[in-house]
Amino acid sequence: WEPSATKPSAAKSKASAMTLAAAGEENQSVLEVFAGLTDFKSLTRERSLGALIQAMAAGRYGPQEVQQLALETMDSDAWEAKQGGLQAAAEAIKVWDQPDFRAHVLEKVPGLLLDPEYRVRKAVSAVLRECCQRDGLPIYDKMGKIVLDDIRDKFKRPEEEPKEQRLQELQGSATGYPEAAAPVFLHDTEGWRSLETSMGALEAMMQGCGEAFTPRIDEAMLDLMQECSRHTNRFVREYTYFALKNVYDVCDHDAFLALVAPKTVKVLANGIKDNWSQVRYAASVAARAFNDKAGDEKEKFYPQLLGLMCLNRHYVAEGVRLFSQDTWRRVCGPLGGARLLVAHFDSVLDAYVDAARAPNHAVREAASNCISELAARVAGSPSAPTPFREHFTSARVQRMLKALRDAFRDESWPVRDVASTALGHFVQAFPEECRGILPELLELWFDQMADNIPSLRRNGAAALASAMKVWPELWSQVVPRMQKTLPEVMMQPEHSEIFTDYTPSGPFSVPKSKSTAVGEKSDPAFTDKVMYSCGSSAPKTFKQRRARDSGCMNCNVEAPHQLWEASEGMVHLLTELILLDPSRLPIDQLMPTLGEAYACSQYRHHHLLKQRVCERLPELSKALGKDLLPHMPQLLKTTATCAQQAAHSALKQEALEVLRCWKGLYGEDFEAACEAAKIDPKVLNPK
């Protein structure tokens, strides 16, 4: 007897249930389907709409019964019924396309456009789109005035009740609580009555009319869109740019170049740099449509758009970044974008420098990345110049250097990180122009190598090493400082600290909120202020505009520097310099010091420094070769201890990787080093 022979499997049971459900939907009457369309459950409404579409396509329902029920449900009081009726009407128009039915539906549209429920108003757009696809401009001429008047009417709304009045009501009530009232939200994040859905209805009618809509695109409409693009509510701005995208799609080429493009290019530029990622994405979609419509004439508008479009390739929001990268490939073609950047160099630099001063730390980070690209990928070096190097005049280089030097002191650590690497590229590309700021850069890099953020310590060492490749005179200054700082971990007190309140930079990274003690009031400077799409308030990283200890987020917060962190920075620097030119280093002095720093365990976070040393030892060993052998016993003792402990798994894995590297690199010499360190190689067993 086998259980599987008598009981159906879970997969078969699930398949049978799905088959029965599908069969049940096929057998539903039209009344049952419409009952589902008016259900209070969203999933039931979605399934019923799908069943209705399938039944109409299969011919199981006739037009008379569906259209009659659609009109009746639109007259219901429940918003779910109104939404379902509109959705059914749109599908019925697609399938049967009866003019009388369209006329009856359009009679109900004006009232539904202003319905209190957002989802009902949004469903009107699909009906208008289908009607315009069939009847064209007459539908817009009938409904357009209603939509445009609503946009103008709802653009401003009555001021909300002052907070002082609400406080008085609270204090004067018998219970200590005010009477029930609508909550107060920030105007840039909540819905704005029917304004955004009316923008969506306008967009839908443009889509339905297609190129025939061109005669209705006049200065009055474009002025209205320009005003909406500056609206305080981000939903309204988002819909505006999607509507602009449709304007570009439907208008003919001549009208676009004569009126639409000159009138909206600045509006589009403002949207591409909006602080809300959703608005920035909508504007990026519109920008692609703008360039596609402009065709061969698009270069006329590059002074306003090119730098901003390039900037968004590094924006923190992944949707904006990936879309912008794809747009950039389409704009540049196989010849690449460097030729376009230098052809419009000054306007591009204006965009980059303005972004480097933006209040949003993600924008400043993107600007630093873009400026870095100019040195690393466009300019070349004095010994290997690119065809574009002649465009990098001294004034332009100094302007970029000024922006990067400011960014290197930024309150936000991701901005400092990118700026540091960018300055390393600039030193290699323009050594003479950078020579005047050499002392300043040297101090900044050494400060960075003692930073609380691990990536800053490592990237700072790499940037300094790249500068030393160009400026050999730095060796005499850097090596003594490295020798002095590397052993500082030996003076690290037992109660060491690490900075854990940072979030690595990347897509949708959001700094953690600063903690507020019980009973402590929020800082009024950061209460009820403009919000950004990351959910934090605008002033959180205003560069040099507020006290260092203020703000609502901690992307600018630093913990006291730790001695072990400074030593870790020197480990990275030592590795980078050995990779660069080991012959210029006093290896016999530095390696014993490294071994002593590596072995220190008197502080709580010693495993972190040991892990960083283990991460760098393989490349250090390959660069030194047999010159490391005299110092290997000392390093081997600590590495073996790290490989055998079980408290820190990441350290254990890195230590085992070092042992595997040494065994493969040195062979018998590795076993001799084990004997000198009094360690049995079989015990290590670095498989």
C-alpha positions, 0 to 999 in steps of 0.5 A: 500500500502506497499513500501516493497511490490513493491520495492526490499530490498537492500539485494535482490538488492545486491544479484541480482547484484552479480548473474548478475556479476557472470553470466556475467563472465561465459559468457565471451569469452577467449579474453575478459578474457585475455583483463581483464588480461592485464588491468591497474586496479589491481582489473580487473586483479584479477577478470579476473584471477579468471574467467579464473581459473573457466572457465578452471576448468569447461571446457569452454576454450580449452588448445589451445586458452588459451596457445596461448594467454598466450604466446602472452601476455608474448611478450607484451610491457606492464608489466600488459600483461606480468604478466597476461600471466605468471599467465595464463601460470601457471594455464594452466600448472596446468590444462593441463600439456602439455610438449610442452607448458611448453617448450615454456614458459621456453624459455621466462622465462630468459628474464622475470626474469630480467624484469624491473617490480617487479610484472612481475619478481615475477610472474615468480616464480609460473611458475617455481614452476609448471614446477619443480613439473612436470619435477624436477631437469632438470628445475633447471639445466636449469634455476638455473644458470641464477638465481644464476648468477643474485643473484651474479651479483645484490648483489652489485650495482653502488654507488648512486650519492653523495649528494654533487654533487646533491647539486652543481647541485641544486645550479647551475641550472637556476630554483633552482631545479635539473633536474628530477632524480630518488629519493635517498632512503636508501639502506635497505628499497628500492627494490634492482633490481631483487635480491629479486625476483631471491631469490624468484625464487630460493625458488620456484624451491626448492619447486617444486623439493621437496626432489629431490633437495637435491643433488643441495644443496652444499656449494656454494649455502649455502655460497651464502645464508649466504652472502645474509643473511648479505645484507644491504637490508631487503627485500633481507634478508627476502627472504633469510630466506624464501629460507633457510626455503625451503632448510630445508624442501626439503633436506633429514635428513642425508644431513641436519645433515651433511652439511646444519645444521652446515653451517646455524645455525649461519646464522639462529641465526643472522636472529632471532635477526635482527632489522627488524621485517619482517626479524625476522619473516622470520628467525623464520619461518626458525627456526621452519623448522630447528627444525622440520627437526633436529628431535631428534638431535635438541638439538645439536643446542640449544646453538645457537638457544634456547635463541633467540627463547625464547626471541622472545616470548616477541618481540613487533611485534605481528606476531613474538611474536605469531609465536614464542610462538607457536614454543616454545610450539612445541619445549618444549612439555608438559614438559615445557621449564624450563628444556631446559633453565637450560640445556643450561643456559649459552648460554641462558644467553648470548642471554639475556644479549646481547639482554639487550644491544641491540640498539633497545629498543624493544629487550631490553624490551624483554630481561628484560621480559625473565630474569624476567621469570627466577626468577618468574617462573623457580627459585622459592624461598628459602622457595619454591624452584623448581627442577631447582633452583640448576642451579642458581649459584651465578655468574649467578644470579649476571650476570642477576642482572647486566643486570636488574640494567642497564635496570632499568636506561634505556633511554626507559621507557618500558624497565625501567618498565619491569626491575623494576618488574623483580627486584621485582621478583629477590628480592623474589627469591634471597633475599641474593644475592640482599641484597648488592644492596638494597640501590640502588634499594630503590632509584630507586623504589622511583624515579620510583614512581615519574615518568611521566609515570602512569604505572611506578608509579603503577608498582614501588610501587608493586615491592617495596612492594614485596621486603618489604615482603622479607626484613622486615627491609625496613618498617622502611625506607619506611614508613617515606618517604611515609609519607613525600611524600604523601602530596606533592600534596598540594604544587603543583602549579596551572599550573601542567603538564603531559607527553603526548608524550609517546606511551604505550608499546605493539604490533607495539607501535612507539614513537612519533617523536620529533617536529622540529621548523620551520627552524630548521635543523634535527640532522645530527646524525640521518639523513640517518641512518639505519632504524628499522621496527618501522620506527625510526632510530637505534640510538634513544635509544642507552643506555648511548651513546649519550646526553640525549637531542638528538635523533629522537624519544621521548621514552627516553624523560622525562618531569620535575617530578610533585609533584602530580605525586609523591603523586600518587606514594605514593597512590599506595605504601600505597595501596600495603602496606595495602594489605601486612600488615596494622598492620605495618602502622600508619593508623590513621596518613596516612588516614587523609593525604590521604584524604587531598591529595585526596581533593586537587583541586588547580592544572589543573590535579587534576582529574587524581590523584583523578581517581587513588585514586578512582581506589585503594580505593575499594581494600584498603577498603576491606583490612582495613575493619571497620578500615577505617570507622573513616576516611570515612567521609573525603574520602566520601566528595571528592568521592561524589564530583567526582561522581556528576561532569560531566567534567571527565567521567572516574573519575565519573565512578570510583567514582561511583564504589567506592560508590557501593563498600562502600555501599555493604561493610559497609551497615548501616555504610556507611549511618552513614558515609554519615550523618557524612559527611553531605551527603544525601545517596539518592543523591549519588544513586550509582546503 
